[in-house]
Structure formats: C-alpha cells, structure tokens
Amino acid sequence: MRGVQGDHRAHWPGDAIVSTMLSLSDDLCSCLEKGMKTLRTEMREALVTYWFAGRTPERTTFQQVATFVNGLKELQDASDMEEYCEVADRMSRLAIISGGLDRNNEVGH
C-alpha cells in the first residue's frame, strides 16, 4: 500500500480479491443481496449439482436445496424492491441458511 500515490487508486488491488473471497465464503447469504445477480443465477444450478455430488453438508436435504433454488428464482423474477426484500427476508430464515455451518462443516440444528 505504500506504493500507492494519489487519489486515482482508491483501493489496494488486493481488496477486490478479498471482497470476492468473503462473498464466496458465505455464498448462500451473499446471493440474497440485490447486486449479486450473477452469483444468484449460477447458484441455482451449482447448488443442485453439489447436492447430487455429495458436496453439501451431510444433513442437507434435497427439499432444503429445492426450496432455496426456488427462492432464488423468485428473487430473479421479483417485480419491485418490496417483493424482492420480502422474498430475501423469507429465504434468510430457511434452515439451509439459518442453521448455518459449524466449524466441523455440519448443518446446524
């Protein structure tokens, strides 16, 4: 950071990498954010693929995955910000998110 001079570089180049890493470390929550349209779109396919490949936490059910993926579709199709916020709020309380992952990578209760 010492080499950065002037206001033309508002941030350290590593900030973009760290921001991406933080978003992807909690991608289930990150894809609920309005600006994460691409992540939401990719998550709809990837989450199902990961579940079938056995790469989700052991106790994650297909019903949880399907409910979450359907919610992502609702977010994409929301007609206005109010509808978007209602769906995102409902999704944030789903078991797949609210239970979270503990440090042993197991779904919480």
Backbone as JSON, one array per atom type, in Angstrom:
{
  "sequence": "MRGVQGDHRAHWPGDAIVSTMLSLSDDLCSCLEKGMKTLRTEMREALVTYWFAGRTPERTTFQQVATFVNGLKELQDASDMEEYCEVADRMSRLAIISGGLDRNNEVGH",
  "N": [[0.82, -1.2, 0.0], [2.09, 1.13, 0.45], [3.21, 2.01, -1.92], [1.19, 3.2, -3.34], [0.13, 6.14, -4.72], [-1.53, 9.22, -4.69], [-5.01, 10.03, -5.52], [-6.12, 8.56, -7.54], [-6.12, 5.83, -7.37], [-8.21, 4.29, -5.56], [-8.33, 2.12, -3.87], [-6.57, -0.67, -2.48], [-5.24, -3.11, -4.67], [-5.6, -5.77, -3.83], [-7.94, -5.71, -2.39], [-10.18, -6.25, -4.0], [-9.9, -8.96, -4.47], [-10.06, -9.99, -1.86], [-12.66, -9.15, -1.21], [-14.15, -10.69, -3.03], [-13.49, -13.26, -2.12], [-14.64, -13.18, 0.46], [-17.36, -12.9, -0.21], [-17.84, -15.32, -1.52], [-17.26, -17.11, 0.48], [-19.47, -17.24, 2.04], [-21.61, -17.9, 0.3], [-24.31, -18.63, 0.14], [-25.72, -16.75, 1.64], [-24.72, -14.41, 0.49], [-25.73, -14.46, -2.13], [-28.28, -13.56, -1.81], [-28.21, -10.87, -1.78], [-29.07, -7.88, -3.46], [-27.39, -6.92, -5.58], [-26.06, -9.17, -6.46], [-26.64, -10.64, -8.82], [-25.48, -12.33, -10.83], [-24.17, -14.29, -9.27], [-26.41, -15.37, -8.0], [-27.77, -16.5, -10.18], [-25.91, -18.46, -11.05], [-25.77, -20.0, -8.74], [-28.21, -21.32, -8.66], [-27.99, -23.51, -10.35], [-25.56, -24.66, -9.53], [-25.82, -25.36, -6.78], [-27.66, -27.46, -6.76], [-26.25, -29.32, -8.3], [-24.01, -29.69, -6.64], [-25.28, -30.86, -4.42], [-26.2, -33.33, -5.46], [-23.73, -34.43, -6.04], [-22.8, -34.96, -3.57], [-21.51, -32.97, -2.14], [-22.42, -31.1, -0.4], [-23.11, -30.11, 3.02], [-23.57, -32.94, 5.15], [-26.18, -33.35, 6.3], [-27.87, -31.86, 4.72], [-30.84, -31.59, 3.05], [-32.56, -32.63, 0.03], [-34.94, -31.28, -0.24], [-34.45, -28.89, 1.16], [-32.52, -27.76, -0.53], [-34.01, -27.54, -2.92], [-36.05, -25.77, -2.11], [-34.53, -23.49, -1.54], [-33.37, -22.95, -4.07], [-35.7, -22.47, -5.57], [-36.5, -20.15, -4.29], [-34.42, -18.45, -5.07], [-35.04, -18.18, -7.75], [-37.47, -16.83, -7.48], [-36.46, -14.42, -6.47], [-35.04, -13.48, -8.7], [-37.18, -13.0, -10.39], [-38.62, -11.04, -9.13], [-40.83, -8.29, -9.04], [-40.55, -5.75, -8.02], [-38.75, -3.72, -5.61], [-39.83, -4.06, -3.06], [-41.12, -6.58, -3.17], [-38.85, -8.11, -3.7], [-37.35, -7.75, -1.34], [-39.08, -8.94, 0.53], [-39.03, -11.65, -0.28], [-36.28, -12.21, -0.04], [-35.95, -11.8, 2.71], [-37.57, -13.86, 3.76], [-36.17, -16.05, 2.73], [-33.76, -15.82, 4.07], [-34.28, -16.9, 6.49], [-34.46, -19.59, 6.1], [-33.79, -23.06, 6.74], [-31.47, -24.03, 5.54], [-29.82, -21.88, 5.52], [-30.18, -20.49, 8.02], [-29.57, -22.4, 9.94], [-26.97, -22.68, 9.41], [-23.43, -23.39, 9.08], [-21.38, -25.24, 11.19], [-18.09, -25.22, 12.69], [-17.19, -27.74, 12.04], [-18.18, -28.26, 9.6], [-20.81, -29.12, 9.47], [-24.33, -29.21, 9.18], [-26.19, -26.96, 11.12], [-28.53, -27.13, 13.9]],
  "CA": [[0.0, 0.0, 0.0], [2.97, 2.3, 0.49], [3.5, 2.46, -3.27], [0.03, 3.86, -3.94], [0.23, 7.58, -4.58], [-2.62, 9.97, -5.3], [-6.38, 9.58, -5.33], [-6.6, 7.83, -8.7], [-6.27, 4.43, -6.96], [-8.96, 4.43, -4.32], [-8.21, 0.96, -3.01], [-5.48, -1.6, -2.72], [-5.73, -4.12, -5.62], [-6.0, -6.99, -3.13], [-9.3, -5.56, -1.84], [-11.14, -6.92, -4.88], [-9.75, -10.39, -4.22], [-10.61, -10.26, -0.52], [-14.12, -9.0, -1.3], [-14.66, -11.88, -3.72], [-13.35, -14.4, -1.21], [-15.64, -13.06, 1.52], [-18.67, -13.19, -0.79], [-17.96, -16.74, -1.84], [-17.18, -17.93, 1.7], [-20.83, -17.37, 2.53], [-22.33, -17.64, -0.93], [-25.76, -18.77, 0.3], [-26.24, -15.44, 2.07], [-24.31, -13.38, -0.46], [-26.56, -14.45, -3.33], [-29.54, -12.89, -1.5], [-28.02, -9.43, -1.95], [-29.63, -7.4, -4.73], [-26.38, -6.76, -6.61], [-25.39, -10.44, -6.76], [-27.46, -11.32, -9.82], [-24.73, -13.41, -11.48], [-23.98, -15.35, -8.29], [-27.72, -16.0, -7.83], [-28.03, -17.32, -11.36], [-25.02, -19.61, -11.01], [-26.08, -20.81, -7.57], [-29.38, -22.14, -8.93], [-27.52, -24.77, -10.93], [-24.44, -25.23, -8.78], [-26.23, -25.95, -5.51], [-28.26, -28.76, -7.07], [-25.14, -30.18, -8.73], [-23.22, -30.03, -5.45], [-26.03, -31.78, -3.58], [-26.16, -34.65, -6.08], [-22.35, -34.93, -5.97], [-22.48, -35.21, -2.16], [-20.55, -31.96, -1.7], [-23.05, -30.21, 0.58], [-23.07, -30.73, 4.35], [-24.22, -34.26, 5.19], [-27.62, -33.33, 6.65], [-28.63, -31.01, 3.82], [-31.82, -32.4, 2.31], [-32.9, -32.12, -1.29], [-36.03, -30.32, -0.05], [-33.81, -27.61, 1.51], [-31.89, -27.26, -1.75], [-35.07, -27.15, -3.85], [-36.7, -24.56, -1.58], [-33.6, -22.38, -1.71], [-33.26, -22.67, -5.5], [-36.95, -21.83, -5.97], [-36.45, -18.79, -3.76], [-33.53, -17.67, -5.93], [-35.83, -17.87, -8.96], [-38.41, -15.76, -7.09], [-35.7, -13.17, -6.39], [-34.77, -13.04, -10.07], [-38.43, -12.59, -11.02], [-39.31, -10.02, -8.31], [-41.26, -7.16, -9.86], [-40.11, -4.48, -7.43], [-37.85, -3.86, -4.46], [-40.6, -4.56, -1.92], [-41.25, -8.02, -3.34], [-37.51, -8.67, -3.57], [-37.0, -7.75, 0.09], [-39.91, -9.94, 1.21], [-38.51, -12.98, -0.61], [-34.94, -12.33, 0.56], [-36.13, -11.95, 4.15], [-38.07, -15.21, 3.99], [-35.09, -17.0, 2.44], [-32.7, -15.7, 5.08], [-34.68, -17.71, 7.64], [-34.52, -21.0, 5.73], [-32.89, -23.93, 7.5], [-30.19, -24.19, 4.85], [-29.01, -20.71, 5.91], [-30.27, -20.13, 9.44], [-28.84, -23.39, 10.71], [-25.57, -22.39, 9.15], [-22.45, -24.46, 9.19], [-20.47, -25.06, 12.31], [-16.69, -25.36, 12.29], [-16.95, -29.1, 11.56], [-18.84, -28.34, 8.31], [-22.06, -29.84, 9.61], [-25.51, -28.34, 9.25], [-26.64, -26.72, 12.49], [-29.91, -27.53, 14.21]],
  "C": [[0.86, 1.26, 0.0], [3.23, 2.87, -0.89], [2.35, 3.2, -3.94], [0.13, 5.35, -3.65], [-0.96, 8.23, -5.28], [-3.98, 9.31, -5.08], [-6.9, 8.74, -6.48], [-6.75, 6.33, -8.42], [-6.9, 4.42, -5.58], [-8.82, 3.25, -3.38], [-7.0, 0.12, -3.41], [-5.99, -2.69, -3.66], [-6.19, -5.42, -4.95], [-7.39, -6.92, -2.54], [-10.33, -6.29, -2.69], [-11.09, -8.43, -4.65], [-10.36, -10.76, -2.88], [-12.12, -10.16, -0.54], [-14.76, -10.2, -1.97], [-14.61, -13.08, -2.81], [-14.4, -14.36, -0.11], [-17.04, -13.36, 1.0], [-18.86, -14.67, -1.01], [-17.86, -17.62, -0.6], [-18.54, -18.13, 2.32], [-21.77, -17.11, 1.36], [-23.84, -17.81, -0.8], [-26.38, -17.45, 0.75], [-25.91, -14.35, 1.05], [-25.23, -13.32, -1.67], [-27.95, -13.86, -3.07], [-29.44, -11.38, -1.68], [-28.42, -9.01, -3.36], [-28.59, -7.37, -5.86], [-25.72, -8.05, -7.06], [-26.17, -11.27, -7.77], [-26.73, -12.51, -10.46], [-24.53, -14.57, -10.53], [-25.29, -16.1, -8.06], [-28.02, -16.95, -8.98], [-27.18, -18.59, -11.35], [-25.36, -20.55, -9.87], [-27.27, -21.73, -7.82], [-28.99, -23.49, -9.53], [-26.48, -25.45, -10.04], [-24.87, -25.92, -7.5], [-26.86, -27.33, -5.72], [-27.16, -29.75, -7.45], [-24.32, -30.63, -7.53], [-23.95, -31.02, -4.56], [-25.97, -33.2, -4.15], [-24.76, -35.26, -6.03], [-21.92, -35.21, -4.53], [-21.5, -34.19, -1.59], [-21.17, -30.9, -0.79], [-22.92, -30.87, 1.95], [-23.98, -31.95, 4.42], [-25.73, -34.2, 5.42], [-28.45, -32.39, 5.78], [-29.55, -31.88, 2.99], [-32.07, -31.8, 0.93], [-34.02, -31.1, -1.18], [-35.48, -28.94, 0.31], [-33.21, -26.96, 0.27], [-32.96, -26.75, -2.71], [-35.78, -25.88, -3.4], [-35.82, -23.34, -1.8], [-33.5, -21.97, -3.19], [-34.53, -22.01, -6.02], [-37.01, -20.39, -5.48], [-35.54, -17.9, -4.61], [-34.24, -17.28, -7.22], [-36.83, -16.76, -8.66], [-37.69, -14.41, -7.0], [-35.44, -12.61, -7.78], [-36.02, -12.45, -10.72], [-39.18, -11.49, -10.25], [-39.61, -8.78, -9.15], [-40.82, -5.81, -9.31], [-39.27, -4.76, -6.18], [-38.58, -4.42, -3.24], [-40.75, -6.09, -1.99], [-39.9, -8.71, -3.16], [-37.13, -8.8, -2.09], [-37.81, -8.79, 0.87], [-39.38, -11.35, 0.97], [-37.16, -13.2, 0.05], [-35.03, -12.52, 2.07], [-36.6, -13.36, 4.51], [-36.96, -16.24, 3.78], [-34.0, -16.97, 3.5], [-33.01, -16.51, 6.33], [-34.78, -19.2, 7.33], [-33.48, -21.8, 6.5], [-31.52, -24.06, 6.86], [-29.25, -23.02, 5.17], [-28.99, -20.52, 7.41], [-29.58, -21.13, 10.34], [-27.34, -23.19, 10.57], [-24.69, -23.62, 9.19], [-21.6, -24.2, 10.41], [-19.05, -25.32, 11.82], [-16.34, -26.75, 11.79], [-17.65, -29.35, 10.24], [-20.09, -29.21, 8.38], [-23.2, -28.85, 9.7], [-25.93, -28.2, 10.69], [-28.08, -27.12, 12.67], [-30.8, -26.32, 14.33]]
}
